[in-house]
Structures are given as C-alpha cells and as structure tokens.
C-alpha cells in the first residue's frame, strides 16, 4: 500500500451529498464533508463491517447505518463504545481531495485502547 498522498476525488464529486466512497489500492475509504472540512474514514465499520459511506452525518458525527454507532469526525472515536474507527489524514488543494492511506490518524487511539486492555 502506498504511504504518499493520493488524489481520490474532487470537491465537486463529493458535492451536495457530502459523502463519497473511494478506493485506494483496494482500501475502501469513506469521505465526508462537514462545515467546510473533509474527513476520511476506513469505510468498513469496526463493529460489523457496514459501509460508513451509507451512514448519516449529524452534529459532527458519522452515524453507522448498522447499529447507529456515532463516530466523531475529528477523531473517529465512538464514545458509547470507547473505540475508534480508523481515520486518514486529508488535505484539499485546488478542488482536489487528497488522502494519505498509509497513515491512520486513529493509530494513537487504538494504541491507547490496547494499553488499557
């Protein structure tokens, strides 16, 4: 898998729906736009592998369509379950959305969970 920034979509593709599923080297990524920011999550929910791109955006959270787990857009953290959904760094330049799929922004959160277990 690549560890570099990869152009995955245009802001126009993300469009009004504010969510989009993309793939990078076989890795499914769900993109979400909220309050002018773009966020990237591993598309398969850590709970039961449901597609987060089919979920709902509400109050700064992505709500999984399966069992309504609510993942924070900034961190991927699910408060009621004390777990993190993997997220990826995103940047937007000149209308193009770039993701760095080789770096999970939630790695620190998962390591914290493992240390507490």
Secondary structure, 3 states (H helix, E strand, C coil): CCCCCEEEEEHHHHCCCCEEEEEECCEEEEEEEECCEEEEEECECCCCCCEHHHCEEECCEEECCCCCCEEECCCCEECCCCEECCEEEEEEECCEEEEEEEEECCHHHHHHHHHHC
